[in-house]
Amino acid sequence: MNKLTAFDHVAFRKLFTQFKKKYYSFGSMRGTVSLKEFRDEEVEEIAGFLGVSKLHLLRKGSLALKQFEEQLATSAFAHLSLVELVEAVLKEELQTKEQEQLKKQSVLKSFTAQLQTVLAGCPKWLQQIEKKEYDSRFIWQQQALILPEIQRVATAVANRLPKEQFERLPIFAQRITGNPHAFDVNTMAGKLLVHAAYSLSNEKIPYPKTTEERVELLATLRIVQDDLWNFVTCQGLQGFVAEEVHPVWQAAIDTKSALNMPMRELMLIDYVKPANGNQVWVVENSGVASTLMDANPAAPIICTHGQLRMASWRLLDLLGDNAEIYYSGDLDPEGIRIAEKITERYAGRVHLWHMNLKNYHMGKSDILSEERLAKLQHVKILPEVVHQMRHDKQASYQEAWLLLMINDILRDSR
């Protein structure tokens, strides 16, 4: 085989790159390429091979691939097709668009088959991935490269602790993989674990964007990422271990003190009940909660500090079925959505406390943006309030009816 040094000039590499594009588009070496981007000396080099003048090519401004192929057939390189020559000079295998698509389809089919095998034990996760929605885009971009990590996470999910038992994330990772950092948030396995939790969750929630949302989602797999900073505030509640009241909870009742109870401690509690009666007053605003506690230091009160975090859900889950939950939040899109989550989770024993049309008119304040109002689109509770809020485009805050709430908990204590 003759050496290809005759085509070492940059002119041919530049020309053959254009030929490659034509081959990709048409599936064969045909069409013409423009010479407008070629320098005079480059055109001269090409003209020399073709046996024509530089001036001729410059005037023409383009070159037909057929002309180059015909000249190749009369040269010392006649044993090579134009495809073979271009591949040899560019040192790569040429591919047509059709071939590329068939290859992609083959790779996709192979990946899908492997995915179905790997996730045979996690059908809900498989179904979510196969939807090919935005949350699983990173999986389809990686395809086969990500399969070992998917297998690792599928194994981890299958081997999490039994129901009602929680495990800290690094301990969980160490037990499953031997590496306590295997599921850190910045790793691919950590990202997949969050996606698995999202897919397996029975709640209709958006894909997590914040650290707090990821923490809450992992909690649905009974995996705890932060069990100290994640806390809920309460008073007037008894926490039981087996059938004995935990001494810390009892001391808080005896001294009429509020407890900031972290998830770390809530994991040790078997169940919770009000120290008096069966009503539990739940609010999300810490200022409101503290004022209610001042008014009645013995009342069973829970403060979630805004959107319910893992500790808040854990405490509410620990309440016995006979506990009646009285929830009060702001009458704005976010507050109503919190109320809806609570009523859905504890259906039949949640009372929306002063969350009605009358109270909405009492505390109307901020103008709501269209973005915030859009959060009401799928809300199913408080239809009269939601309708009025959409009409008035105003939020209403519970501080406006705080005195009514105080009267309720004082009346309950008498």
LOKOLLO-242070 format. One record per residue: x, y, z of N, C-alpha, C in turn. Coordinates in steps of 0.02 Angstrom, whole numbers, padded with zeros to 5 digits, always signed. Layout:
<senus>
XYZXYZXYZ
...
</senus>
This chain:
<senus>
+00042-00061+00000+00000+00000+00000+00044+00063+00000
+00029+00108-00044+00067+00170-00048+00057+00212+00015
+00110+00246+00034+00104+00291+00090+00058+00349+00074
+00025+00374+00127-00024+00428+00117+00005+00497+00130
+00071+00502+00128+00103+00566+00142+00081+00621+00093
+00058+00600+00034+00035+00649-00016-00025+00688+00009
-00060+00660+00059-00120+00693+00084-00110+00722+00155
-00045+00731+00172-00031+00759+00239-00047+00833+00244
-00052+00866+00188-00064+00938+00189-00132+00954+00222
-00133+01009+00259-00194+01029+00294-00253+01037+00246
-00239+01052+00184-00292+01062+00135-00335+00999+00128
-00301+00940+00128-00339+00878+00119-00377+00858+00183
-00347+00870+00240-00383+00856+00302-00446+00900+00307
-00437+00962+00286-00493+01009+00287-00547+00987+00236
-00524+00966+00176-00570+00945+00124-00606+00880+00143
-00567+00833+00171-00596+00768+00189-00645+00774+00248
-00635+00823+00289-00684+00836+00344-00751+00856+00314
-00748+00894+00260-00810+00913+00225-00841+00852+00190
-00797+00808+00161-00822+00747+00129-00858+00703+00182
-00829+00700+00241-00858+00659+00295-00930+00682+00310
-00940+00747+00311-01007+00774+00325-01056+00756+00270
-01033+00757+00208-01077+00738+00152-01095+00664+00157
-01044+00623+00173-01056+00551+00180-01107+00538+00236
-01100+00575+00291-01146+00567+00348-01218+00584+00327
-01227+00639+00290-01293+00662+00271-01325+00618+00217
-01286+00601+00163-01314+00566+00105-01308+00491+00108
-01262+00466+00149-01251+00394+00152-01204+00370+00098
-01175+00416+00059-01127+00399+00007-01086+00461-00009
-01033+00451-00047-00989+00507-00065-01018+00543-00126
-01062+00589-00115-01090+00628-00170-01104+00700-00146
-01123+00742-00194-01134+00812-00178-01073+00854-00192
-01075+00916-00172-01018+00962-00182-01002+00997-00116
-00940+01019-00111-00919+01057-00051-00893+01125-00074
-00905+01175-00034-00882+01243-00050-00808+01250-00035
-00775+01289-00075-00703+01303-00065-00692+01374-00040
-00745+01408-00023-00739+01479-00003-00698+01488+00061
-00697+01439+00105-00661+01445+00168-00589+01421+00162
-00569+01401+00103-00500+01375+00093-00454+01432+00071
-00392+01434+00096-00343+01483+00076-00317+01466+00006
-00287+01515-00026-00263+01505-00095-00214+01446-00099
-00168+01442-00051-00119+01388-00053-00151+01320-00043
-00207+01319-00006-00242+01256+00004-00278+01235-00060
-00309+01283-00094-00342+01269-00158-00290+01245-00209
-00231+01275-00207-00178+01256-00253-00157+01183-00242
-00154+01161-00179-00135+01093-00162-00186+01043-00189
-00250+01061-00182-00304+01017-00206-00305+01016-00283
-00294+01074-00313-00293+01079-00386-00237+01036-00415
-00181+01033-00380-00125+00993-00403-00143+00919-00406
-00179+00895-00356-00200+00824-00358-00249+00812-00415
-00295+00860-00426-00347+00851-00476-00321+00861-00547
-00263+00891-00553-00235+00904-00619-00269+00962-00654
-00292+01011-00616-00323+01071-00644-00287+01131-00614
-00301+01190-00642-00268+01250-00616-00303+01275-00553
-00264+01310-00512-00292+01341-00452-00346+01390-00472
-00333+01429-00524-00380+01480-00547-00447+01448-00565
-00444+01390-00597-00505+01355-00616-00548+01339-00555
-00516+01313-00503-00553+01295-00442-00579+01357-00406
-00538+01409-00405-00559+01470-00370-00621+01500-00404
-00620+01499-00471-00678+01527-00507-00740+01484-00495
-00730+01420-00494-00786+01375-00484-00814+01381-00413
-00770+01388-00365-00790+01399-00295-00814+01338-00258
-00815+01280-00292-00838+01219-00259-00806+01159-00293
-00814+01101-00261-00785+01040-00288-00835+00983-00280
-00849+00948-00334-00894+00890-00331-00855+00829-00306
-00885+00793-00260-00851+00733-00233-00839+00682-00289
-00884+00680-00338-00877+00634-00394-00813+00649-00433
-00798+00713-00443-00737+00733-00479-00675+00708-00442
-00675+00716-00375-00617+00695-00336-00610+00619-00339
-00667+00584-00337-00667+00510-00338-00642+00485-00405
-00662+00517-00460-00639+00497-00526-00564+00506-00534
-00538+00561-00506-00466+00573-00509-00428+00523-00466
-00458+00504-00409-00427+00455-00364-00418+00388-00401
-00468+00370-00443-00466+00306-00479-00410+00303-00530
-00382+00360-00550-00328+00361-00600-00260+00374-00567
-00261+00380-00501-00199+00396-00464-00165+00334-00437
-00111+00345-00401-00074+00290-00369-00114+00259-00313
-00170+00290-00295-00212+00265-00240-00277+00235-00265
-00275+00211-00328-00336+00184-00359-00364+00124-00322
-00322+00090-00283-00345+00031-00245-00389+00051-00186
-00393+00116-00170-00434+00140-00114-00497+00173-00140
-00552+00160-00108-00613+00198-00122-00606+00266-00087
-00648+00313-00106-00644+00379-00074-00659+00373+00001
-00705+00329+00018-00722+00319+00089-00661+00294+00126
-00627+00244+00099-00567+00215+00131-00512+00266+00137
-00503+00308+00085-00451+00359+00087-00465+00410+00143
-00527+00434+00146-00545+00483+00197-00536+00454+00267
-00556+00391+00276-00548+00358+00341-00474+00351+00360
-00433+00336+00311-00362+00327+00324-00328+00393+00342
-00346+00446+00307-00316+00511+00320-00341+00541+00386
-00405+00536+00398-00434+00565+00459-00427+00518+00519
-00407+00456+00505-00397+00405+00557-00459+00394+00599
-00516+00385+00564-00579+00370+00598-00625+00335+00549
-00670+00296+00577-00718+00261+00535-00777+00307+00520
-00793+00313+00456-00849+00356+00436-00915+00322+00452
-00964+00364+00465-01030+00338+00483-01084+00381+00452
-01134+00348+00425-01191+00385+00398-01240+00402+00452
-01284+00449+00437-01335+00468+00486-01380+00408+00502
-01396+00370+00451-01439+00311+00461-01404+00260+00505
-01339+00249+00493-01301+00202+00534-01298+00225+00607
-01288+00291+00616-01286+00318+00683-01352+00308+00720
-01407+00320+00685-01473+00311+00716-01486+00239+00733
-01466+00193+00688-01475+00122+00702-01433+00100+00761
-01372+00129+00765-01328+00112+00822-01358+00138+00887
-01384+00200+00885-01415+00228+00945-01475+00186+00967
-01515+00164+00918-01573+00123+00934-01552+00057+00964
-01498+00029+00937-01473-00034+00963-01447-00026+01035
-01410+00028+01046-01383+00042+01113-01440+00054+01162
-01491+00092+01139-01548+00107+01182-01587+00044+01199
-01596+00002+01149-01632-00061+01160-01595-00105+01210
-01529-00108+01201-01488-00148+01246-01490-00121+01317
-01485-00054+01324-01487-00023+01390-01555-00035+01423
-01609-00027+01386-01676-00037+01414-01684-00109+01439
-01659-00157+01400-01664-00228+01420-01624-00240+01485
-01564-00211+01488-01523-00219+01548-01555-00185+01608
-01584-00127+01595-01618-00090+01649-01676-00130+01677
-01714-00161+01633-01771-00202+01655-01748-00261+01697
-01690-00288+01680-01663-00344+01720-01639-00320+01788
-01602-00265+01788-01573-00238+01850-01628-00216+01898
-01682-00187+01871-01735-00159+01914-01797-00203+01916
-01788-00268+01905-01845-00314+01908-01877-00313+01977
-01836-00301+02028-01862-00298+02096-01887-00230+02118
-01879-00179+02074-01902-00111+02089-01946-00085+02032
-02004-00115+02021-02045-00097+01962-02066-00024+01961
-02079+00006+02019-02101+00076+02020-02044+00122+01997
-01983+00105+02017-01926+00146+01995-01915+00138+01920
-01921+00075+01896-01914+00062+01825-01966+00101+01785
-02028+00100+01808-02082+00135+01773-02068+00210+01769
-02042+00239+01823-02028+00311+01824-01972+00328+01774
-01921+00286+01772-01866+00298+01725-01891+00292+01653
-01933+00242+01640-01957+00230+01572-02004+00285+01547
-02029+00326+01592-02070+00383+01570-02028+00435+01533
-01962+00434+01546-01915+00480+01514-01934+00553+01525
-01955+00569+01586-01970+00638+01603-01907+00673+01627
-01913+00737+01642-01854+00778+01657-01813+00750+01715
-01846+00719+01764-01811+00696+01823-01762+00639+01808
-01776+00600+01755-01733+00543+01738-01688+00557+01677
-01686+00620+01655-01646+00637+01596-01573+00618+01605
-01547+00628+01666-01476+00613+01678-01462+00539+01671
-01511+00497+01683-01503+00424+01676-01498+00405+01602
-01542+00432+01561-01541+00416+01489-01481+00446+01454
-01454+00499+01481-01394+00528+01451-01333+00483+01463
-01332+00450+01520-01276+00406+01538-01285+00335+01510
-01345+00311+01511-01363+00244+01488-01318+00190+01519
-01284+00150+01477-01247+00092+01502-01194+00111+01555
-01167+00171+01550-01115+00192+01597-01140+00194+01668
-01205+00205+01675-01234+00214+01741-01263+00150+01771
-01266+00097+01732-01297+00035+01754-01267+00007+01819
-01200+00005+01827-01173-00021+01890-01198+00018+01952
-01205+00085+01944-01229+00126+02000-01304+00113+02013
-01342+00103+01959-01413+00086+01967-01420+00020+02004
-01378-00029+01986-01378-00093+02020-01362-00085+02094
-01313-00043+02108-01293-00032+02178-01351-00002+02218
-01384+00048+02189-01439+00081+02225-01499+00034+02232
-01513-00005+02180-01569-00053+02184-01557-00103+02241
-01495-00126+02247-01477-00172+02302-01485-00137+02369
-01463-00074+02372-01468-00036+02434-01540-00027+02456
-01583-00009+02408-01654+00002+02424-01686-00063+02448
-01668-00118+02417-01696-00183+02436-01674-00204+02506
-01616-00178+02528-01588-00199+02593-01593-00145+02647
-01638-00097+02638-01647-00047+02691-01681-00081+02751
-01677-00047+02808-01703-00076+02869-01779-00086+02866
-01805-00132+02908-01877-00145+02909-01917-00082+02927
-01981-00085+02913-02026-00028+02926-02020-00004+02998
-02023+00062+03006-02020+00097+03071-01949+00101+03100
-01900+00073+03066-01831+00080+03088-01794+00128+03041
-01758+00175+03071-01722+00225+03032-01646+00212+03036
-01611+00233+02984-01539+00224+02982-01507+00286+02953
-01453+00309+02983-01419+00368+02959-01385+00353+02892
-01384+00403+02848-01360+00393+02780-01289+00363+02777
-01239+00390+02813-01172+00362+02808-01168+00290+02835
-01208+00275+02887-01209+00207+02914-01240+00159+02864
-01294+00183+02833-01327+00145+02781-01278+00130+02723
-01242+00182+02701-01194+00174+02646-01138+00125+02665
-01113+00131+02726-01060+00086+02749-01084+00013+02751
-01145+00003+02775-01172-00065+02780-01183-00097+02712
-01206-00057+02664-01222-00084+02598-01161-00090+02553
-01117-00039+02554-01062-00036+02505-00992-00041+02536
-00987-00030+02602-00921-00027+02632-00890+00041+02629
-00926+00089+02600-00901+00158+02594-00954+00205+02622
-00940+00240+02678-00991+00283+02708-01010+00343+02665
-00970+00358+02614-00984+00415+02571-01013+00394+02503
-01031+00331+02496-01054+00306+02431-01116+00341+02406
-01160+00363+02453-01222+00394+02433-01225+00468+02450
-01166+00499+02455-01165+00572+02466-01200+00607+02408
-01226+00665+02422-01268+00699+02372-01230+00717+02308
-01164+00724+02313-01125+00743+02254-01102+00684+02212
-01122+00623+02231-01103+00563+02193-01161+00542+02148
-01145+00503+02097-01198+00478+02052-01244+00431+02090
-01216+00389+02134-01258+00343+02172-01305+00382+02219
-01279+00437+02247-01321+00479+02290-01379+00510+02251
-01364+00533+02191-01416+00562+02148-01468+00509+02129
-01445+00448+02115-01490+00394+02098-01533+00372+02158
-01504+00375+02218-01542+00356+02277-01600+00404+02287
-01588+00469+02276-01642+00518+02280-01695+00503+02227
-01674+00486+02167-01722+00471+02114-01762+00409+02130
-01730+00360+02160-01766+00299+02180-01818+00315+02233
-01799+00357+02281-01846+00376+02334-01906+00414+02305
-01891+00458+02257-01944+00495+02223-01992+00448+02186
-01964+00398+02153-02004+00351+02114-02046+00306+02159
-02020+00288+02217-02054+00242+02262-02103+00276+02309
-02099+00343+02313-02143+00380+02358-02215+00375+02336
-02259+00367+02385-02331+00365+02371-02362+00434+02369
-02324+00485+02389-02350+00553+02389-02337+00587+02323
-02385+00628+02301-02377+00666+02239-02339+00730+02254
-02274+00727+02247-02231+00784+02264-02186+00799+02204
-02165+00862+02197-02119+00878+02142-02050+00850+02156
-02010+00842+02104-01943+00816+02113-01903+00865+02156
-01867+00841+02206-01833+00887+02253-01779+00930+02221
-01778+00993+02241-01728+01040+02215-01682+01065+02271
-01705+01064+02332-01666+01091+02388-01641+01034+02432
-01591+01051+02474-01564+01002+02521-01619+00976+02568
-01660+01021+02591-01713+01002+02637-01763+00954+02605
-01779+00966+02542-01825+00922+02506-01795+00853+02496
-01729+00851+02482-01696+00786+02475-01695+00748+02540
-01683+00783+02595-01683+00752+02661-01750+00720+02676
-01804+00758+02662-01871+00733+02674-01887+00673+02631
-01863+00674+02570-01878+00619+02524-01841+00555+02546
-01778+00562+02565-01741+00503+02588-01773+00473+02651
-01806+00515+02689-01840+00491+02750-01895+00441+02733
-01924+00447+02672-01976+00400+02653-01947+00329+02644
-01881+00325+02635-01848+00260+02633-01820+00241+02702
-01837+00282+02752-01813+00274+02821-01737+00283+02825
-01712+00328+02783-01641+00346+02783-01635+00418+02807
-01597+00429+02859-01593+00494+02891-01527+00527+02872
-01532+00585+02840-01471+00622+02821-01450+00671+02876
-01498+00698+02912-01483+00747+02965-01533+00736+03022
-01510+00710+03078-01556+00694+03133-01547+00740+03193
-01505+00791+03187-01497+00839+03242-01529+00906+03225
-01511+00933+03167-01539+00998+03147-01612+00991+03128
-01633+00932+03108-01702+00919+03088-01743+00907+03151
-01779+00958+03172-01816+00953+03236-01885+00983+03230
-01927+00968+03280-01994+00995+03287-02002+01019+03359
-02041+01071+03369-02052+01097+03436-02121+01076+03462
-02123+01057+03525-02187+01036+03553-02190+01047+03628
-02251+01044+03654-02262+01045+03726-02326+01005+03740
-02331+00983+03803-02392+00949+03824-02402+00880+03794
-02348+00850+03770-02352+00783+03740-02308+00734+03779
-02331+00672+03784-02293+00619+03816-02266+00571+03763
-02201+00561+03764-02170+00512+03719-02156+00448+03757
-02176+00392+03727-02170+00327+03761-02118+00283+03727
-02078+00249+03770-02033+00196+03748-02061+00133+03779
-02082+00086+03736-02122+00029+03760-02185+00058+03792
-02196+00045+03855-02256+00072+03888-02239+00123+03941
-02177+00146+03940-02154+00194+03991-02145+00263+03959
-02168+00315+03996-02158+00384+03972-02083+00400+03977
-02055+00427+03924-01985+00447+03924-01976+00503+03975
-01926+00498+04019-01917+00548+04073-01908+00620+04048
-01876+00630+03991-01867+00698+03965-01934+00728+03947
-01976+00690+03914-02042+00714+03895-02084+00728+03958
-02078+00685+04007-02117+00694+04069-02092+00756+04107
-02026+00767+04107-01999+00825+04141-02023+00889+04109
-02028+00889+04042-02054+00949+04007-02126+00963+04026
-02166+00911+04035-02236+00920+04057-02238+00946+04128
-02197+00916+04171-02197+00936+04242-02176+01009+04250
-02131+01032+04207-02106+01100+04213-02140+01148+04164
-02189+01121+04127-02225+01161+04076-02175+01195+04028
-02130+01153+04002-02078+01178+03957-02090+01153+03885
-02065+01191+03838-02068+01170+03768-02005+01129+03752
-02012+01081+03707-01956+01040+03686-01941+01052+03612
-01877+01062+03596-01855+01059+03527-01830+00987+03517
-01872+00946+03486-01859+00875+03483-01829+00856+03415
-01765+00838+03413-01733+00820+03349-01753+00750+03327
-01745+00737+03263-01761+00672+03236-01722+00617+03271
-01661+00633+03292-01620+00585+03327-01657+00554+03386
-01691+00595+03425-01727+00570+03484-01795+00540+03465
-01827+00568+03414-01892+00542+03393-01887+00471+03367
-01829+00452+03341-01820+00384+03317-01823+00333+03373
-01812+00357+03435-01813+00311+03493-01882+00302+03523
-01929+00344+03502-01996+00344+03532-02043+00297+03494
-02083+00260+03532-02130+00211+03502-02197+00243+03484
-02222+00285+03528-02285+00321+03514-02290+00382+03559
-02335+00427+03540-02344+00491+03576-02418+00502+03586
-02434+00533+03644-02504+00552+03655-02506+00617+03696
-02561+00655+03691-02567+00716+03731-02567+00698+03806
-02537+00740+03846-02537+00728+03918-02608+00736+03946
-02647+00780+03913-02717+00791+03935-02762+00790+03873
-02818+00755+03879-02867+00754+03825-02841+00718+03763
-02874+00731+03706-02853+00699+03644-02843+00749+03587
-02844+00815+03604-02835+00866+03553-02762+00888+03550
-02736+00895+03489-02668+00920+03479-02672+00979+03431
-02646+01036+03453-02649+01098+03414-02584+01104+03374
-02589+01109+03309-02530+01110+03266-02529+01174+03226
-02473+01210+03229-02464+01271+03189-02395+01269+03158
-02386+01307+03105-02320+01307+03071-02279+01369+03089
-02310+01420+03116-02276+01483+03130-02250+01483+03202
-02184+01492+03210-02154+01487+03276-02178+01543+03323
-02188+01604+03295-02212+01659+03337-02282+01646+03363
-02325+01619+03321-02393+01601+03341-02390+01545+03393
-02349+01495+03380-02344+01439+03426-02320+01461+03495
-02270+01504+03497-02244+01528+03561-02297+01568+03600
-02337+01607+03564-02390+01646+03597-02444+01600+03625
-02460+01547+03589-02509+01498+03614-02482+01461+03675
-02417+01447+03674-02386+01414+03732-02385+01459+03793
-02375+01524+03781-02379+01572+03837-02448+01571+03868
-02499+01569+03824-02569+01572+03848-02588+01509+03886
-02563+01452+03864-02581+01389+03898-02521+01342+03896
-02477+01346+03947-02415+01306+03949-02427+01231+03953
-02489+01211+03966-02503+01139+03971-02535+01111+03908
-02556+01153+03862-02592+01129+03802-02545+01089+03757
-02570+01035+03729-02531+00996+03681-02523+01034+03615
-02465+01063+03604-02453+01106+03545-02391+01081+03508
-02396+01082+03442-02340+01064+03399-02327+01122+03351
-02264+01141+03344-02244+01192+03295-02198+01160+03244
-02217+01163+03181-02178+01131+03128-02124+01176+03097
-02127+01241+03113-02079+01290+03085-02082+01291+03008
-02140+01304+02982-02148+01309+02909-02165+01241+02878
-02140+01230+02818-02152+01167+02784-02130+01109+02829
-02171+01058+02833-02156+01002+02877-02094+00965+02855
-02047+00960+02902-01987+00921+02889-01996+00851+02918
-01945+00810+02910-01949+00740+02931-01970+00733+03004
-01942+00774+03048-01957+00769+03119-02031+00784+03133
-02058+00833+03097-02129+00850+03107-02174+00793+03086
-02160+00764+03028-02200+00707+03005-02193+00648+03053
-02133+00637+03077-02121+00581+03123-02162+00591+03187
-02163+00651+03214-02201+00663+03276-02275+00653+03264
-02301+00680+03209-02372+00671+03194-02389+00597+03181
-02344+00562+03149-02355+00490+03138-02358+00451+03203
-02320+00475+03254-02318+00440+03318-02381+00451+03361
-02420+00501+03343-02482+00513+03380-02530+00455+03369
-02561+00433+03422-02610+00378+03416-02669+00398+03373
-02705+00348+03348-02762+00361+03303-02818+00399+03338
-02820+00398+03404-02874+00433+03439-02858+00507+03449
-02798+00529+03431-02780+00600+03438-02812+00640+03382
-02845+00694+03400-02877+00738+03351-02829+00796+03337
-02812+00806+03274-02764+00856+03254-02800+00919+03231
-02786+00975+03264-02814+01040+03245-02758+01080+03213
-02761+01087+03148-02706+01121+03112-02728+01190+03090
-02684+01239+03103-02697+01307+03080-02634+01335+03047
-02643+01362+02987-02588+01393+02951-02611+01456+02916
-02565+01490+02885-02583+01550+02848-02628+01531+02789
-02672+01577+02772-02715+01567+02714-02681+01600+02654
-02630+01567+02631-02595+01585+02569-02583+01520+02532
-02560+01521+02470-02552+01458+02433-02509+01406+02468
-02455+01429+02498-02410+01382+02531-02443+01351+02593
-02477+01394+02632-02510+01369+02692-02566+01320+02677
-02603+01333+02624-02658+01288+02606-02630+01221+02581
-02574+01224+02546-02545+01161+02523-02518+01119+02581
-02491+01151+02632-02469+01115+02692-02530+01082+02724
-02583+01120+02731-02645+01094+02761-02671+01034+02722
-02667+01037+02656-02691+00982+02615-02650+00919+02626
-02584+00927+02631-02541+00869+02643-02558+00836+02709
-02571+00877+02760-02587+00849+02826-02654+00814+02825
-02704+00845+02793-02771+00814+02791-02770+00749+02751
-02728+00746+02699-02724+00684+02659-02690+00629+02698
-02639+00647+02736-02600+00596+02772-02637+00570+02833
-02676+00613+02865-02711+00592+02927-02786+00600+02917
-02810+00575+02862-02881+00583+02843-02927+00560+02898
-02978+00600+02910-03029+00581+02959-03018+00608+03029
-02958+00631+03044-02947+00657+03112-02910+00724+03111
-02913+00760+03055-02884+00826+03050-02940+00878+03046
-02935+00929+03087-02983+00985+03086-02944+01048+03066
-02965+01080+03013-02932+01142+02992-02958+01199+03037
-02914+01223+03077-02929+01266+03134-02927+01340+03112
-02984+01371+03109-02991+01442+03087-02965+01453+03017
-02965+01401+02977-02946+01410+02906-03011+01409+02865
-03045+01467+02864-03109+01472+02830-03115+01541+02798
-03171+01551+02763-03181+01614+02726-03184+01674+02773
-03217+01666+02831-03222+01721+02879-03153+01745+02901
-03111+01698+02919-03044+01716+02942-03001+01743+02885
-03013+01718+02825-02976+01745+02767-02988+01820+02761
-03049+01842+02767-03065+01913+02761-03036+01953+02820
-03026+01921+02878-02999+01956+02936-02926+01976+02927
-02888+01935+02890-02815+01947+02888-02786+01960+02820
-02827+01982+02771-02802+01993+02704-02746+02046+02705
-02693+02030+02667-02635+02075+02669-02599+02075+02602
-02544+02038+02596-02501+02041+02538-02537+02024+02473
-02516+02058+02419-02540+02041+02352-02501+01980+02328
-02536+01931+02301-02505+01869+02278-02487+01874+02204
-02427+01850+02188-02405+01848+02118-02441+01792+02082
-02441+01795+02016-02472+01741+01977-02435+01675+01988
-02370+01680+02000-02331+01619+02012-02354+01584+02075
-02368+01622+02128-02391+01592+02190-02463+01567+02183
-02504+01606+02149-02573+01584+02139-02578+01519+02099
-02529+01508+02056-02529+01447+02016-02522+01384+02059
-02496+01392+02120-02489+01335+02166-02557+01309+02189
-02610+01348+02178-02677+01327+02199-02712+01285+02146
-02679+01275+02090-02711+01244+02032-02743+01176+02048
-02708+01134+02085-02734+01067+02097-02756+01056+02170
-02762+01110+02208-02784+01105+02278-02857+01083+02281
-02872+01035+02325-02940+01008+02330-02977+01030+02393
-02941+01058+02441-02974+01078+02504-02993+01152+02503
-03035+01172+02550-03055+01241+02560-03074+01276+02494
-03122+01248+02457-03139+01277+02391-03162+01350+02395
-03200+01368+02447-03224+01437+02452-03166+01486+02462
-03119+01466+02505-03061+01509+02519-03018+01515+02456
-03007+01459+02423-02965+01459+02363-02996+01503+02308
-03062+01497+02301-03096+01538+02250-03089+01612+02266
-03098+01630+02330-03093+01701+02350-03021+01726+02343
-02974+01684+02360-02904+01703+02355-02884+01716+02283
-02908+01675+02238-02894+01686+02167-02926+01751+02143
-02984+01766+02170-03019+01827+02151-02984+01890+02179
-02969+01888+02244-02939+01946+02278-02864+01952+02266
-02832+01894+02252-02760+01892+02242-02722+01919+02303
-02748+01900+02362-02717+01921+02424-02707+01861+02471
-02654+01865+02510-02642+01816+02562-02672+01841+02627
-02684+01794+02673-02711+01812+02739-02672+01774+02792
-02649+01809+02844-02604+01779+02892-02637+01768+02960
-02619+01712+02992-02655+01690+03051-02645+01734+03113
-02595+01777+03113-02589+01823+03170-02653+01864+03178
-02691+01873+03123-02752+01914+03127-02806+01882+03169
-02805+01815+03175-02855+01781+03216-02823+01743+03274
-02765+01767+03295-02728+01734+03350-02769+01734+03415
-02806+01789+03429-02845+01791+03491-02899+01737+03492
-02927+01722+03434-02977+01668+03430-02945+01601+03445
-02884+01591+03422-02848+01529+03435-02831+01522+03509
-02811+01578+03539-02796+01577+03611-02859+01559+03651
-02915+01588+03633-02978+01572+03668-02994+01498+03663
-02979+01468+03605-02993+01397+03595-02952+01353+03642
-02887+01367+03646-02845+01323+03688-02856+01338+03763
-02877+01399+03779-02894+01413+03850-02959+01378+03868
-03007+01378+03823-03070+01345+03836-03060+01269+03843
-03014+01243+03803-03000+01172+03805-02969+01152+03871
-02933+01199+03904-02899+01182+03967-02944+01187+04028
-03002+01217+04017-03047+01226+04075-03090+01164+04087
</senus>
